[in-house]
Amino acid sequence: MKFERYALAGVLALSLAAPLAAQTPEDLAADASTPGNVLTYGMGYGQTRYSPLDQVDRSNVGALAPVWAYSLADTRGQESHPIIHDGVMYVTTHAATMALDALTGRQLWKTALDYPAETPRVACCGIVNRGAAILEGRLFRTTLDAHVIALDAATGEEVWRTRSIDFKTGYSMTVAPLVADGVVIVGVSGGEYGIRGYIEGYDPETGERLWRTYTVPAPGEPGSETWEDEAGDAWKTGGGPAWLTGTYDPELNTTYWGTGNAASWNAGVRPGDNLFTSSVLALDPKSGEIKWHFQFTPNDPFDYDATNEMVLTEIEGRKAIVHANRNGFLYVLDRENGELIAANEFVDEVNWAEGIDLETGRPIHTQIYHDAVAGEPVTYWPSALGGKNWAPMSLSDQTGLAYINTFNFGMNYKAVEPQYRAGVFFFGAEFSWEWPDGHRGALRAVEPTTGEVKWEQRSDIPRNAGVLSTAGGLVFTGAQTGEFEAFDAESGDKLWEFQTGSGIVGQPITWERDGRQYVTVVNGGGAVYVLFAGDERLAAVPPGGNVWTFALPGE
Amino acid sequence: MRKTVLRVLIGGLAPLAPALLAPTAGASELEAVLAKGVSTYKTFCSHCHGIDMVNAGTGSYDLRRFPLDQRARFESSVMDGRGDMPAWGDILLPDELESLWVYVATRGGRDPYPDAEEAGAAPPPGAPKPEDSAAAAAGPPDLELVDEGRLTVCLARNGGALSGWRHEGGSGFDYRVAEATADGMGLDLAVQWFESEPEEESDPVRETYALLAKGLCDLVPAVPLYEGALGPPPAENAAPPRWDGMPTRDWVEFVPLEPVAATRPYMRAEIGIVTGPGVERAIEGPEDLAGLDLGVQQGTLSGAIALAEAPQATVDASVTFNPGPDFLWKLEGGAFDAALVDVAAFDFHRRQNPVSLLTLHDWRHPLGFNIAMAGLERNPNLVAAADAALADLAAAGALAALAEAEKIHYAAPREPWMQRRLTRRDLRRAP
């Protein structure tokens, strides 16, 4: 398997013609192969989070040391993906956007955000923000109270601000926008609040909304036939948020967005497949038109969002998507048409389905699924947090392996009659955790097409940070107990760690400047696991976010 | 205790299988409210405070630690938000708020609903109303306190014979009286120490108002029952004096003042005559000061009285000094022969200098101030409870005994309780 680069000859020629200081669409497309800058979420439109940098490697990573740290002055969980352009790092929290000198960590500007005191109540799983997008001197970000804003990258001044929707009805935004084909694309959060999910495109110049594509069709629209409830109104609160950034294939001019769980969790009251929840949507970035879709978990009772990253790669000569779903299966799809190529378990215990039918793409259900839909109490694996939660995996160009932080616990569950009330939880289920003895998670190296596990690094408290792999034969990730870690990509041996002082649920990146390779991660414990799991072992890990940047000692 | 065990099983699934203990009366009502609390908590609170209220307490408040006697604080935090806590007031229904309190107060159904005396002013839902219950009348009144279970009193670290800081506890008559008052109220004493500014630089009346308005303590002793020192605030805002634990700032914090009320007085501040080592004659009043060098503390009431009462020739020959503890040391050193001073100042000097050669004579100026404790007018229960405790101490003769133990001259309060605003005429002895 070969990593696909977008830095095609023609694209490179275009970027040379562009003004030096601007981040052109061509720069964005070439991001994965231009490690001096990190211009896109996931270090490239394909979100492989693989870097060709190899100055830091297996032999010297033990000497990796902090260069600087910068306090985010915030105690929420920090999930921001930094953007780096021309020596300036841009990082976000739920409450501010900041520009830092990437070499020194000095703050260049900080623009605070404000939102109404009621806002945090519609954030199910942490008051977080996942980062900004950049295009031609502007930063774009979303806000918890469901606004999309643009800032001047030089000054931090707000250029435009557009309200997407009234947050009080359960909508919020935590997603890092995607800039694709000259459109700022965002999705909405709120799958536990009975929203009707959507993905939107905005004009980067004016902030004007260009399109909104609902993930749940209204009656009469394509897919509405999969909402079969007698009352005919389940679609109105049908869920299907899109809270993680999509990937983009400039050649096909198609963007791939995963959609969240159907709402409420009680699948029995919304019979039918419930398109396009728990699906991937292939969209035209200019119009938002759905080119094709693939649904992972039809009529989902388990909160199996399919929002996890749709990583773009090439498998057996086909343009492919690799996707580790919450439902415990690792999917490989043909991204030209949505055809299923492979689907294998990537966690030890999946009990709601025996497997995925490669012909139909549908799960082969066990009795547990049917009991759950029928309102019987069940214990299902993986839990509502999934076999993998939001924390993005890395797909190494060097080893061809997917490096995934996996979860290893189940859930006791019983569907109950849901009661809709705008802006509050709309679960339709009673639930509690089913913990295993021992490790609750593992960093795993998985072969994408077979699901074979090459190695794993278990941990009692599961890791829920992003993963980064490099040409130096390294895999970086972080622990919720605060250690920033480096592993041997081949053997899985831990080669280095550094205690950052708070849990890590952020997204490591690596970049290069003046011939020196840097690794950056935002720490700051919190968000979904800390809030929901009730893991009191984390009481000894204080919150409080910092940006940490590491490098090998200088000359 | 009259308690019965109820089992509450949630959906037959949750690890919650608590034994809920509650007063027999209203047990089933409480059970119903708790059941509602379970679902309300799940819907409104679980995503930050943890499923079944279990969380690590790092990212959000661990509600299992919430003080059970602070229902009002709980309700205001829920309704209006507090810090990172969002406001729910616009969508939460009143019965949902109550059910959440029961859920939190029972630690998610794990513990019994707290007894009335623990739960502040919160009767358990379904319990008989206090007016219906003879038992309810027996308990102590519910007091709104700065710090739960304790009577917090503001005392000056530099209060001389009346109050002084010690590494553990404190000293002085006011400290002892505060201790006894707290004891009488069934509370432990906590002291918030502060540094009283020198009198010429501050207004002690405003200090008292500001200490109370800032919420530093429940009561401030050593407050004179003087017209203008109580009731409506003397100003809209004032700065509290420097208190222990005060954050270091480069600006002065002014707080909006609130009306202040007082207890009954527990002592009387009076002015007497002190003479130095060389004076051996009997002094029965200011007229006997003729021929002595009179020292006068500038800008004090005692100094003004001295100038009004002493023979004219003595006044004409008097020497004026800055007020403060140094004044009596100067008398000790022979800088002058006699002075009129606050009796408490003499007591403090004698404590500082156990071999003092100064003499306090028996004469007292009829003008005196009854000294009481002050609290916020909007907390009448607290002031009344302290008042009752002081009444008991006075009736038992305990106040004079405390004064004797502290080696101070004690004068009992007397009529008129409240001193009206002084006129020049008041400085002269009543005929």
Interface residues (C-beta under 8 A of the other chain):
Chain A: T75 R76 G77 A117 E118 T119 P120 R121 A123 C124 C125 G126 I127 E192 P377 N412 Y413 K414 V416 R421 G423 V424 F425 F427 E430 F431 S432 W433 G525 G526 A527 V530 L531 F532 A533 G534 D535 E536 R537 L538 A539 V541 P542 P543
Chain B: I10 G11 G12 L13 A14 P15 K42 T43 F44 S46 H47 C48 G50 I51 D52 V54 N55 A56 G57 T58 G59 S60 D80 G81 D84 M85 P86 A87 W88 D90 I91
